[in-house]
Amino acid sequence: MKLMRGVILSLVGLVGVLLSFHWFYSLLAGLGLFMAWMGSWRNFHIALHTIKRDLMCLVVIVRVRVSMYRNQQNRSTVPALFARMVTLHPDKPALIYEATGEVWSFRELQERCHAVAHWALAQGWTEGDVVALYMESRPSVVALWLGLAVIGVEAALINNNLRQHSLLHCLGVSGARAIIFGKEMTQEVGGSLQPGMVLFSIGEKEGEEKEEEDWKLCNLQVCGLDAMLASSPTYPPHFKLQKQFNDRLFYIYTSGTTGLPKAAIVVHSRYFRIAAFGFHSFGLRPDDIIYNCLPLYHSAGTVMGVGQCLLFGLTVVIRRKFSATRFWDDCVKHNCTAIQYIGEICRYLLAQPVRPSEARHRVRVAIGNGLRPSVWEEFVQRFRIQRVGEFYGATECNCSLINIDGKVGACGFNSRILPSFYPIRLVRMQEDQRELLRDPQGLCIPCLPGEPGMLVGRINKTDPLRRFDGYADQDSSNQKIAYNVFKMGDSAYVSGDVLVMDEYGYMYFRDRSGDTFRWRGENVSTTEVEGVLSGLLGHTDVAVYGVSVPGVEGKAGMAAIADEGHVDLPAFFTSTQKALPSYARPVFLRLMPAVDTTGTFKIQKIRLQSEGYKPQDTSEKIYFLNSRAGCYEVVTDDLYEAIKEGKVFL
């Protein structure tokens, strides 16, 4: 009898919590609309095929929402949530550094964070101050930003591939008072920073260059941080943090593929949300060991990856840089059960020769984003991956998607049964001008299944899942917000990405806004063409973009290919005739030693687009598709001028 009474009281309590959420009323209203929507046989068929998926996601959303509600009520922060994990298993390995084999337990990681907090207080820094971190991936990156967060100081996680102007820009927009850099970055720091910036170095420079680097550090008036932290107390600092769940944690920069990077604001609740959705959506367990070769200046590496350690008690293996040749050997060595990928990592792994470790690993789940449909099934079959946890979402966005049931090629879905429960939409846009199209009432026009559109998410400042915290630069934040989208007076985050949804609600990444181009009256998806061409060329890097030709409507397709002299152009021409429609076949080819990519393997096209099809470098070759002769010809200066003057048929 007492047991029954306890169960009833627990259920009543849960219902009370649910009714406190505005979204729960939306769910009830949506169920009513669903009953009306189910009028046709086709809708019944769609519901039958998607209800399991939708319920799985609903359970995840409820779990994350309830836990976020509790954390908000308790005024939790990421350091406080990590402290709870430490009390549960202080001696369990938290971080393993693959480069040295060093293992930090949860207790040791917390002690290092406390040392950072004491040191930062001694510098006179207070809540809201910003300190930049500029180094390669290593466990100390985690200790630094987490230790700073203990006293409310915000880290700016800067891409260690940035140099000169881009580096100065990132430091400027964050308002950083100091920079902590790895000794491997000494040369870049010495040639880029403005006078007056407080400098701290960490780590050791390996090999014969150590003495030279130490001399440079003395000239730069750099303080060595290792010795300071070694003498810093490891007990909790006597400090009462004023920040709460929705306050700023740190800054992560956008990739800068379309311009200079922007400093995206990450609050404590956003960090929890991203990590929690990854944990609950893709079947992760506290005893999992995650192989994380992604850069820790990126949200996938430091939030989705390291967040599993800090918030859910998993062990994370950190590798300094991704290595396709060492990937599976590392997984076997550390008994990894989960891996992370991003961008083109899966394609790089497929391009490697078969090795024994592929068959000996214990990895059951791969989590990440950007797995191209053209390599998805081959990756799963060759490496025996039981589950792929693909997701979509920029660091700052409020319209993240998850592929919870492993639908090949999909980056996520939106329920067709209860579309208003998760307020995101694909809306029609003018692709050339990147403008959202409006109906006569001034509202955005939802896309039909199969119709490409811009992904947008309704903004609700009071809902941690619907917040848009924006960037350090307010002008950049304003550019990502549209008004009167779902209804008059509302606002929505505009992702800048073009997706397409099928009739079951699965969404597929199409292109970044402005990347698609028109040729011969057709829209050409660069992402799709890149996938096809890369597959034809053995998974090599390919960048596809449109170039303007004088006197010709639209843009001609051009493909930059990373090549070391192995591309068989006649065979390539024949293959593209079979694999691509005529309007999608590259009119120009650029064979070059390497294609420009970001630190997370995203293709960069700004320089390529600006240089067009004019011969640039003697180490490169540019070819033109002579459709009448049925072959690719080298673009000489004479041929370039003939194309420019309209004397050559395209």
Residue pairs with C-beta under 8 A, 6 or more apart in sequence:
17 66
17 69
18 24
18 62
20 69
21 65
21 69
22 463
23 65
23 421
23 463
26 420
26 421
27 418
27 421
29 420
30 418
30 419
30 420
30 421
31 418
33 418
33 420
34 47
34 417
34 418
37 43
37 417
38 44
38 47
43 416
46 416
46 417
46 503
46 504
46 505
47 416
47 417
49 504
50 413
50 415
50 416
50 417
50 504
50 505
51 417
52 405
53 404
53 405
53 413
54 415
54 417
54 418
56 404
56 405
57 281
57 402
57 404
57 413
57 415
58 421
60 277
60 280
60 281
60 402
60 404
61 422
61 465
63 276
63 280
64 273
64 276
64 277
64 280
64 465
65 465
67 272
67 276
68 245
68 269
68 272
68 273
68 276
68 464
68 465
70 76
71 81
71 245
71 269
71 272
72 244
72 245
72 246
72 269
72 464
74 245
75 244
75 245
76 244
76 245
76 268
76 272
77 149
77 241
77 243
77 244
77 245
77 247
77 249
77 268
78 146
78 149
78 249
78 268
78 271
78 272
78 310
78 311
79 113
79 146
79 149
79 150
79 241
81 272
81 310
81 311
82 110
82 113
82 146
82 310
82 311
83 110
85 106
85 309
85 310
85 311
85 312
85 313
86 106
86 107
86 109
86 110
88 313
89 106
89 313
90 105
90 106
90 107
91 105
91 106
91 107
92 105
92 106
92 313
92 315
93 103
93 104
93 105
93 315
94 104
94 105
94 106
94 108
94 109
94 309
94 315
94 316
95 103
95 104
95 109
95 139
95 142
95 306
95 309
95 315
95 316
95 317
95 318
96 102
96 103
96 104
96 315
96 316
96 317
96 318
96 334
97 103
97 104
97 138
97 139
97 318
98 317
98 318
98 319
98 320
98 330
98 334
99 138
99 319
99 320
102 139
104 112
104 139
106 313
109 139
109 142
109 143
109 146
111 234
112 140
112 143
112 147
112 229
112 234
113 143
113 146
113 147
113 150
114 147
114 150
114 232
114 233
114 234
114 235
114 236
114 237
115 143
115 147
115 229
115 230
115 232
115 233
115 234
116 143
116 144
116 146
116 147
116 148
116 150
116 229
116 232
117 147
117 148
117 150
117 151
117 236
117 237
117 239
118 232
118 233
118 237
119 147
119 225
119 228
119 229
119 232
120 131
120 147
120 148
120 151
120 153
121 151
121 237
121 239
122 232
123 178
125 131
125 148
125 151
125 153
125 177
126 151
126 152
126 153
127 151
127 152
127 153
127 241
127 242
127 243
128 152
128 153
128 154
128 248
129 153
129 154
129 177
130 153
130 154
130 155
130 156
130 174
130 175
130 176
130 177
130 251
131 148
131 153
131 154
131 155
131 156
131 176
131 177
131 178
131 179
131 180
132 155
132 156
132 158
132 170
132 171
132 174
132 176
132 178
132 179
132 180
133 141
133 144
133 145
133 155
133 156
133 157
133 158
133 179
133 180
133 181
133 297
134 158
134 160
134 167
134 179
134 180
134 181
134 182
134 185
134 188
134 189
135 141
135 160
135 180
135 181
135 182
135 184
135 185
135 202
135 203
136 160
136 182
136 184
136 185
136 320
136 321
137 294
137 295
137 296
137 301
137 318
137 319
137 320
137 321
138 182
138 203
138 296
138 318
138 320
139 318
140 202
140 203
141 157
141 296
141 302
142 296
142 302
142 306
142 310
144 155
144 180
144 202
145 155
145 157
145 250
145 302
146 310
148 154
148 155
148 250
149 155
149 249
149 250
150 236
150 237
150 239
150 241
151 237
151 239
151 241
152 241
152 242
152 243
154 248
154 249
154 250
154 251
155 250
155 251
156 170
156 171
156 174
156 176
156 250
156 251
156 253
156 263
157 250
157 251
157 252
157 253
157 296
157 297
157 298
157 302
158 167
158 170
158 171
158 253
158 297
159 170
159 253
159 256
159 261
159 295
159 297
159 298
159 598
159 599
160 182
160 185
160 295
160 297
160 599
161 598
161 599
162 170
162 261
163 188
163 192
164 191
164 192
166 256
166 260
166 261
167 188
167 192
167 193
168 192
168 193
168 194
169 260
169 261
170 253
170 261
170 263
171 179
171 193
171 197
173 262
173 263
173 471
173 472
173 473
174 251
174 263
174 472
175 472
176 197
177 198
178 197
178 198
178 199
178 200
179 189
179 193
179 197
179 198
179 199
179 200
180 200
180 201
180 202
180 225
181 189
181 199
181 200
181 201
181 202
182 201
182 202
182 203
183 201
183 202
183 203
183 204
183 205
183 213
183 217
184 203
184 205
186 201
186 205
186 213
186 216
186 217
186 220
187 216
189 199
189 220
190 216
190 219
190 220
193 199
198 223
199 220
199 221
199 222
199 223
200 222
200 223
200 224
200 225
200 228
201 217
201 222
201 223
201 224
201 225
202 224
202 225
202 226
203 226
204 210
205 213
205 214
217 224
243 268
244 268
245 267
245 268
245 269
245 272
245 464
246 267
246 268
246 269
246 464
246 467
247 267
247 268
248 265
248 266
248 267
248 469
249 266
249 267
249 268
249 270
249 271
250 266
251 263
251 264
251 265
251 266
251 472
252 263
252 264
252 266
252 297
252 298
252 299
252 302
252 303
252 395
253 261
253 262
253 263
253 264
253 297
254 261
254 262
254 264
254 394
254 395
254 396
255 261
255 598
255 599
255 600
255 602
256 598
257 512
257 598
257 602
257 603
257 604
257 605
257 606
258 496
258 512
258 514
258 606
259 606
262 471
262 472
262 473
262 476
263 471
263 472
263 473
264 394
264 395
264 396
264 469
264 470
264 471
265 396
265 469
265 470
265 471
265 472
266 299
266 303
266 395
266 396
266 469
267 467
267 469
269 464
269 467
270 464
270 467
270 469
271 303
271 307
272 307
272 311
273 464
273 465
274 299
274 303
274 304
274 307
274 393
274 400
275 303
275 304
275 307
275 308
275 310
275 311
275 312
276 311
277 391
277 400
277 402
278 284
278 304
278 307
278 308
278 367
278 389
278 391
279 308
279 311
279 312
281 389
281 391
281 402
281 404
282 365
282 367
282 387
282 389
282 404
283 365
283 387
283 389
284 308
284 312
284 314
284 338
284 365
284 367
285 314
286 312
286 313
286 314
287 314
287 337
288 308
288 314
288 315
288 337
288 338
289 314
289 315
289 316
289 317
289 334
289 335
289 336
289 337
289 338
290 305
290 308
290 309
290 314
290 315
290 316
290 317
290 336
290 337
290 338
290 339
290 340
291 317
291 319
291 327
291 330
291 331
291 334
291 336
291 338
291 339
291 340
291 363
292 301
292 305
292 306
292 316
292 317
292 318
292 319
292 340
293 319
293 321
293 322
293 323
293 327
293 330
293 340
293 345
294 300
294 301
294 305
294 322
294 340
294 342
294 600
295 301
295 599
295 600
296 302
296 306
296 318
297 599
298 342
298 599
298 600
299 395
300 340
300 342
300 368
300 369
300 600
301 340
303 395
304 340
304 367
305 316
305 340
306 316
306 318
308 314
308 316
309 315
309 316
314 338
317 330
317 334
317 336
319 326
319 330
322 345
322 348
322 601
323 330
324 345
324 348
324 349
324 351
324 352
325 352
327 349
328 349
328 355
328 357
328 358
328 360
328 361
328 383
329 355
329 357
330 336
331 339
331 357
331 361
331 362
331 363
332 357
332 360
332 361
332 362
335 362
336 361
336 362
336 363
337 362
337 363
337 364
337 365
338 363
338 364
338 365
338 366
338 367
339 363
339 365
339 366
339 367
340 366
340 367
340 368
341 366
341 367
341 368
341 370
341 371
342 368
342 369
342 370
342 600
342 601
343 370
343 597
343 598
343 600
343 601
343 602
344 370
344 541
344 597
344 601
345 368
345 601
346 366
346 371
346 372
346 375
346 379
347 372
347 375
347 534
347 539
348 539
348 601
349 379
349 383
350 375
350 378
350 379
350 382
350 539
351 538
351 539
351 540
358 382
358 383
358 384
359 384
361 383
363 383
363 385
364 385
364 386
364 387
365 385
365 386
365 387
365 388
365 389
366 379
366 385
366 387
366 388
366 389
367 389
367 391
368 389
368 390
368 391
369 390
369 391
369 392
369 393
369 411
370 509
370 602
371 379
371 388
371 390
372 527
372 531
372 534
373 408
373 409
373 508
373 531
374 531
374 532
374 534
374 535
375 531
375 535
375 539
376 388
376 408
376 409
377 408
379 385
380 388
387 406
388 403
388 406
389 402
389 403
390 402
390 403
390 410
390 411
390 412
391 400
391 401
391 402
391 403
391 411
391 412
392 400
392 401
392 402
392 411
392 412
392 497
392 499
392 507
392 509
393 399
393 400
393 401
394 495
396 468
396 469
396 470
396 471
396 480
397 457
397 468
397 493
397 495
398 457
398 458
398 459
398 465
398 466
398 467
398 468
398 493
399 424
399 455
399 456
399 457
399 493
399 495
400 412
401 411
401 412
401 413
401 414
401 424
401 507
402 412
402 413
403 410
403 411
403 412
403 413
403 506
404 413
407 413
407 506
409 508
410 506
410 507
410 508
411 499
411 507
411 508
411 509
412 506
412 507
413 501
413 504
413 505
413 506
413 507
414 422
414 424
414 425
414 501
414 505
414 507
415 421
415 422
415 505
416 503
416 504
416 505
419 505
423 457
423 458
423 466
423 486
424 455
424 456
424 457
424 458
425 444
425 446
425 447
425 453
425 455
425 456
425 485
425 486
426 446
426 447
426 451
426 452
426 453
426 454
426 455
426 456
426 499
426 500
426 501
426 507
427 436
427 437
427 444
427 445
427 446
427 447
427 453
427 454
427 456
427 485
428 436
428 437
428 444
428 445
428 446
428 447
428 451
428 453
428 454
429 435
429 436
429 437
429 453
429 454
429 498
429 513
430 436
430 437
431 452
431 498
431 513
431 514
431 516
431 518
431 523
432 518
434 496
434 513
434 514
436 444
436 454
436 456
436 482
436 485
436 494
437 444
437 445
438 444
438 445
438 484
439 445
441 488
442 484
442 488
443 484
443 485
443 486
443 487
443 488
444 456
444 482
444 484
444 485
444 486
444 492
446 453
447 453
447 500
447 501
449 501
449 502
449 503
450 500
450 501
450 502
450 503
451 500
452 498
452 499
452 500
452 510
452 516
452 523
453 498
453 499
453 500
454 494
454 495
454 496
454 497
454 498
454 513
455 495
455 497
455 498
455 499
455 507
456 482
456 485
456 492
456 493
456 494
456 495
457 466
457 468
457 492
457 493
457 495
458 466
458 485
458 486
458 490
458 491
458 492
459 466
459 467
459 468
459 481
459 490
459 491
459 492
459 493
460 466
460 467
461 467
468 477
468 480
468 481
468 493
470 476
470 477
470 480
471 477
480 493
480 494
480 496
481 491
481 492
481 493
481 494
482 491
482 492
482 494
483 489
483 490
483 491
483 492
484 490
485 491
485 492
486 492
496 512
496 513
497 509
497 510
497 511
497 512
497 513
498 510
498 511
498 512
498 513
498 515
498 516
499 507
499 508
499 509
499 510
500 507
500 508
500 510
501 507
501 508
502 508
509 527
510 516
510 525
510 527
510 528
511 525
511 526
511 527
515 526
515 527
515 545
515 605
516 523
516 524
516 525
516 526
517 523
517 524
517 526
517 545
517 546
517 554
517 555
517 557
518 524
518 546
518 554
518 555
519 546
519 554
519 555
519 556
519 557
519 583
519 584
519 587
520 554
520 582
520 583
521 554
521 583
522 581
522 583
522 584
524 544
524 546
524 557
524 583
524 584
526 544
526 545
526 546
528 584
529 544
529 557
529 559
529 580
529 584
529 586
530 542
530 543
530 544
530 559
530 603
532 579
532 580
533 542
533 544
533 559
533 561
533 576
533 586
534 540
534 541
534 542
536 572
536 575
536 576
536 579
537 561
537 567
537 572
540 561
540 562
540 563
541 561
541 562
541 594
541 595
541 597
541 603
542 559
542 560
542 561
542 562
542 595
542 603
543 559
543 560
543 595
543 596
543 603
543 604
543 605
543 608
544 557
544 558
544 559
544 560
544 586
545 557
545 558
545 560
545 605
545 608
545 609
546 554
546 555
546 556
546 557
546 558
546 609
547 555
547 556
547 558
547 588
547 609
547 612
547 613
548 555
548 556
548 612
549 555
549 556
549 643
549 644
549 650
550 644
550 645
550 646
551 646
552 646
552 650
556 587
556 588
556 613
556 650
557 584
557 585
557 586
557 587
557 588
558 586
558 587
558 588
558 589
558 590
558 608
558 612
558 613
559 586
559 588
559 589
559 590
560 589
560 590
560 592
560 595
560 605
560 608
561 567
561 589
561 590
561 591
561 592
561 595
562 592
562 593
562 594
562 595
563 591
563 592
563 593
564 593
567 591
569 589
569 623
569 631
569 632
570 631
572 632
573 625
573 630
573 631
573 632
576 585
576 586
577 585
585 625
586 625
587 624
587 625
587 650
588 613
588 622
588 623
588 624
588 625
588 635
589 621
589 622
589 623
589 625
589 632
590 608
590 613
590 620
590 621
590 622
590 623
591 620
591 621
591 622
591 623
592 617
592 619
592 620
593 619
593 620
595 603
596 603
596 604
596 605
596 607
596 608
597 603
597 604
598 604
613 622
613 624
613 635
613 640
613 643
614 622
614 635
614 640
615 622
615 635
615 636
615 637
615 640
616 622
621 634
622 634
622 635
623 632
623 633
623 634
623 635
624 632
624 633
624 634
624 635
624 639
624 643
624 648
625 632
626 632
626 633
627 649
628 649
633 639
635 643
639 648
642 648
643 650
